[in-house]
């Protein structure tokens, strides 16, 4: 993505990510806030179930790096979630460039304990400035920042941006009890992929986004596949987790969505606040240039979820096109 240096600076990239990219000569790789982009979909129409191929790894494929196992083991017995549904990590990722680019993902089964155990072990070691782990993280990040085969623990998740029928961007403040990024503001929600989603085959990413939306907003109607698009694949650098940016347009106004969330939703522990903002280029620019969620609505403060700005930027490109977004971001 070609943006001026001043625009890239105003949007911001985490300093440790910038240092990693420069050190490893990833000059052409796009990064924003807390993520590094791995693959970008054709923004019109994005990847759909017709252009996505989902495969499951057979037993023994894509084994974890032994050093990864050492990081996660101390945390395994301390985590909640025993007997939860099957989770998945990304074992391989590829984009084939035929007439229509296709995205191929190989998922390997895992558990919440294993994925979160790695994330907690990695974060703890990094916070302690463990030199061995810092070097190892850089080694893993070099492999994860580009398509290929992976041997890193994690939990594959869709990171969804929701735009309602009245062109409102949905923003959610995560619960203080959330396992990841408590009280951060998300544009709009995240959902880990499980066996229910995988059962839909090539539509697994879309169905994970739809299932998550239905659970968080108690929406009991079908959402057409045409209302769901995969726009990008990225690496959340802080925990070395691979995620999928999903664009979702439910057949609801924001007021209808808010009423559902406020009065009916069963996953009340997921979010403590939900807001809607007009999905305009001026608001998009303002959000992208904010270091924190503040000075937007009085009394609403907090950090952005580290993938929120990426979702917002890709949604803007998908809706308005590159030239319009570039002009909006770079005008004074």
C-alpha positions in Angstrom: 0.0 0.0 0.0 1.6 3.2 -1.1 0.9 6.1 1.3 3.1 9.1 2.0 5.6 8.8 4.8 3.8 11.5 6.7 0.5 9.7 6.4 2.0 6.4 7.5 3.5 8.2 10.5 0.2 9.8 11.4 -1.5 6.5 11.4 1.3 4.8 13.4 3.0 1.5 13.7 4.1 0.0 17.0 7.8 0.9 17.4 8.9 -2.8 17.9 7.2 -3.7 14.7 8.9 -1.0 12.8 12.3 -2.1 14.3 11.5 -5.7 13.3 10.6 -4.8 9.7 13.7 -2.5 9.2 16.1 -5.0 10.7 14.8 -7.9 8.5 14.4 -5.8 5.3 10.7 -6.2 5.1 10.4 -2.8 3.5 7.5 -3.8 1.2 5.4 -5.4 3.9 2.5 -3.3 5.2 2.1 -2.8 8.9 -0.3 -0.6 11.0 -0.6 -0.3 14.7 -0.1 -3.8 16.2 -0.1 -5.9 13.1 1.9 -7.0 10.1 -0.1 -7.9 6.9 0.6 -11.3 5.4 -1.8 -11.3 2.5 -4.3 -8.9 1.0 -7.4 -10.0 -0.8 -8.7 -8.4 -4.0 -10.7 -5.7 -2.3 -13.5 -6.0 -4.7 -15.0 -8.5 -4.0 -12.5 -9.8 -1.4 -12.2 -13.5 -0.7 -15.4 -15.4 -0.5 -16.2 -19.1 0.0 -15.9 -19.5 -3.7 -12.3 -18.3 -3.7 -11.2 -19.8 -0.3 -10.0 -23.3 0.1 -10.0 -24.7 3.6 -8.1 -27.9 4.4 -7.5 -29.9 7.6 -4.1 -31.1 8.5 -3.7 -34.9 8.9 -2.3 -36.3 12.1 1.3 -35.3 12.6 1.4 -32.6 10.0 2.9 -29.2 10.9 4.2 -30.2 14.4 5.0 -27.5 16.8 8.6 -26.2 17.1 10.0 -27.8 20.3 11.0 -24.4 21.5 7.4 -23.2 21.1 6.4 -26.2 23.3 8.8 -25.1 26.0 7.2 -21.7 26.1 3.6 -22.9 26.5 4.1 -25.9 28.8 4.4 -24.0 32.2 1.0 -22.3 31.6 -1.0 -25.3 30.5 -2.4 -26.3 33.9 -3.2 -22.7 34.9 -5.8 -22.0 32.3 -9.6 -22.3 32.2 -11.3 -23.9 29.3 -10.9 -27.6 29.8 -13.2 -29.6 27.5 -14.1 -26.5 25.5 -14.7 -26.9 21.7 -11.8 -27.7 19.4 -9.8 -24.7 18.3 -7.5 -24.5 15.3 -4.2 -23.0 14.4 -2.9 -22.1 10.9 -0.6 -24.8 9.6 -0.1 -23.4 6.2 -1.2 -20.4 4.1 -1.0 -19.8 0.4 -2.4 -17.5 -2.2 -2.6 -18.8 -5.8 -2.6 -16.1 -8.5 -4.7 -17.5 -11.3 -7.3 -15.4 -13.1 -9.1 -15.1 -9.7 -6.7 -15.2 -6.7 -7.6 -18.0 -4.3 -6.7 -18.2 -0.6 -5.7 -21.7 0.7 -5.6 -22.3 4.4 -4.6 -25.5 6.2 -5.9 -25.6 9.8 -4.4 -27.9 12.4 -6.5 -28.8 15.5 -5.4 -27.4 18.8 -6.9 -26.4 22.2 -7.6 -23.1 23.9 -5.1 -24.2 26.6 -2.3 -24.8 24.0 -2.8 -21.6 22.1 -3.3 -19.3 25.0 -0.5 -21.1 26.9 1.9 -20.1 24.1 0.6 -16.5 24.1 1.0 -16.1 27.9 4.4 -17.8 27.9 5.6 -15.6 25.1 4.3 -12.3 26.6 5.8 -13.2 30.0 9.2 -13.9 28.6 9.2 -10.8 26.4 8.2 -8.6 29.4 11.1 -10.1 31.3 13.3 -9.1 28.4 14.5 -12.7 28.0 17.2 -12.4 25.3 16.7 -15.9 24.1 13.0 -15.5 23.7 13.3 -12.1 22.0 15.6 -13.7 19.4 13.3 -16.6 19.0 10.3 -14.4 18.6 12.0 -12.6 15.8 12.9 -15.9 14.2 9.2 -17.0 14.4 7.9 -13.6 13.2 10.1 -13.8 10.1 8.4 -17.1 9.1 4.9 -16.0 10.0 5.1 -12.6 8.2 4.9 -14.4 4.8 2.8 -17.3 3.4 4.2 -20.8 4.0 4.1 -23.6 6.5 4.0 -22.8 10.2 5.0 -24.6 13.4 3.8 -22.0 15.9 1.0 -22.5 18.5 -1.9 -20.1 18.3 -5.7 -19.8 17.9 -7.0 -18.9 14.5 -9.6 -16.1 14.8 -11.7 -13.8 12.6 -11.4 -10.1 13.4 -14.7 -8.7 12.1 -15.6 -5.1 11.2 -19.4 -4.5 11.1 -21.1 -1.9 9.0 -24.9 -1.6 9.5 -27.4 -0.8 6.8 -27.5 2.9 7.8 -23.7 3.1 7.3 -22.8 3.0 11.0 -19.5 1.5 12.1 -19.9 -0.7 15.2 -17.4 -0.2 18.0 -17.3 -2.4 21.1 -15.5 -2.0 24.4 -14.3 -5.4 25.5 -15.1 -6.7 29.0 -12.5 -6.3 31.8 -12.7 -10.1 32.1 -11.7 -10.7 28.5 -8.8 -13.1 28.1 -7.3 -10.9 25.4 -7.0 -7.1 25.5 -9.5 -6.3 28.3 -11.3 -2.9 28.1 -9.8 -2.2 24.6 -12.1 -0.8 21.9 -12.6 -3.2 19.0 -13.8 -2.4 15.5 -16.0 -4.5 15.9 -15.4 -7.9 17.4 -13.3 -11.1 17.3 -14.2 -14.8 17.2 -12.1 -17.9 17.5 -12.7 -20.5 14.9 -14.1 -23.8 16.1 -15.3 -27.1 14.8 -18.8 -25.8 14.1 -17.2 -23.4 11.6 -14.9 -25.9 10.1 -17.9 -28.1 9.3 -18.9 -25.6 6.6 -15.7 -26.3 4.6 -14.6 -23.4 2.4 -17.1 -21.1 4.1 -15.5 -21.6 7.5 -14.2 -18.0 7.9 -17.6 -16.5 6.9 -19.5 -18.8 9.2 -17.2 -18.0 12.2 -17.9 -14.3 11.6 -21.7 -14.9 11.3 -21.8 -17.2 14.4 -19.9 -14.7 16.4 -22.2 -11.9 15.3 -25.3 -14.0 16.1 -23.9 -14.8 19.6 -22.9 -11.3 20.5 -26.0 -9.6 19.2 -28.6 -12.3 19.6 -29.5 -12.1 15.9 -31.5 -15.2 15.0 -31.9 -14.7 11.2 -29.7 -15.9 8.4 -27.0 -13.6 7.0 -26.4 -14.0 3.3 -22.8 -15.1 2.3 -22.7 -12.0 0.0 -22.7 -9.9 3.1 -19.4 -11.4 4.3 -15.9 -10.9 2.8 -12.4 -11.8 3.9 -10.2 -8.8 3.2 -6.8 -9.7 4.6 -4.6 -12.1 6.6 -2.3 -10.6 9.3 0.1 -11.4 12.1 -0.8 -9.9 15.5 2.8 -9.3 16.4 2.4 -9.0 20.2 1.3 -12.7 20.5 2.4 -14.0 17.1 -1.1 -15.0 16.2 -2.5 -15.2 12.7 -5.9 -13.6 12.2 -8.3 -13.0 9.3 -9.9 -9.5 8.7 -13.6 -10.0 7.9 -16.1 -7.4 6.5 -19.7 -8.0 7.6 -22.8 -6.1 6.6 -25.8 -7.5 8.6 -29.3 -6.6 7.5 -29.8 -4.3 10.6 -29.7 -0.7 11.4 -27.4 0.3 14.3 -30.4 1.0 16.5 -31.8 -2.5 15.8 -28.3 -4.0 16.5 -27.9 -2.0 19.7 -31.4 -3.0 21.0 -30.6 -6.7 20.4 -27.3 -6.3 22.3 -28.7 -4.3 25.1 -31.7 -6.5 25.8 -31.2 -10.0 24.4 -27.6 -11.0 23.9 -26.4 -14.1 25.8 -22.7 -13.3 25.7 -23.0 -10.3 28.0 -19.5 -10.9 29.3 -18.0 -10.2 25.9 -18.5 -6.4 25.7 -19.4 -3.7 28.2 -20.3 -0.9 25.7 -21.4 -0.7 22.1 -21.5 2.4 19.9 -22.1 3.4 16.3 -20.2 6.0 14.3 -21.0 7.2 10.8 -18.8 5.2 8.3 -17.4 8.2 6.5 -14.0 9.0 5.2 -13.6 11.9 7.6 -14.4 9.7 10.6 -12.1 7.0 9.2 -9.2 9.4 9.0 -9.9 10.7 12.5 -9.9 7.2 14.0 -6.8 6.1 12.1 -4.8 9.0 13.4 -5.8 8.6 17.1 -3.3 6.9 19.3 -6.1 6.0 21.7 -9.8 5.9 21.7 -10.5 9.3 23.1 -11.8 12.7 22.1 -14.3 11.0 19.9 -17.2 10.8 22.2 -17.1 12.4 25.6 -16.3 10.0 28.4 -15.3 7.2 26.2 -11.6 6.4 26.5 -9.3 3.4 26.3 -6.8 1.7 24.0 -7.7 0.4 20.5 -7.6 -3.4 20.1 -4.3 -3.9 18.1 -6.1 -5.1 15.0 -8.8 -2.4 14.9 -7.0 0.2 12.7 -6.1 -2.5 10.2 -9.8 -3.6 10.0 -10.9 0.0 9.6 -8.4 0.7 6.8 -9.2 -2.4 4.8 -13.0 -1.8 5.2 -12.5 1.8 3.9 -10.5 0.5 0.9 -13.1 -2.1 0.2 -16.0 0.4 0.3 -14.5 3.6 -1.1 -11.5 2.5 -3.2 -7.8 3.2 -2.8 -7.7 6.6 -4.5 -10.5 8.1 -2.4 -9.0 6.7 0.9 -5.5 7.9 -0.1 -6.8 11.4 -0.9 -8.8 11.6 2.4 -5.8 10.5 4.5 -3.3 12.8 2.8 -5.3 16.0 2.6 -4.4 18.5 5.3 
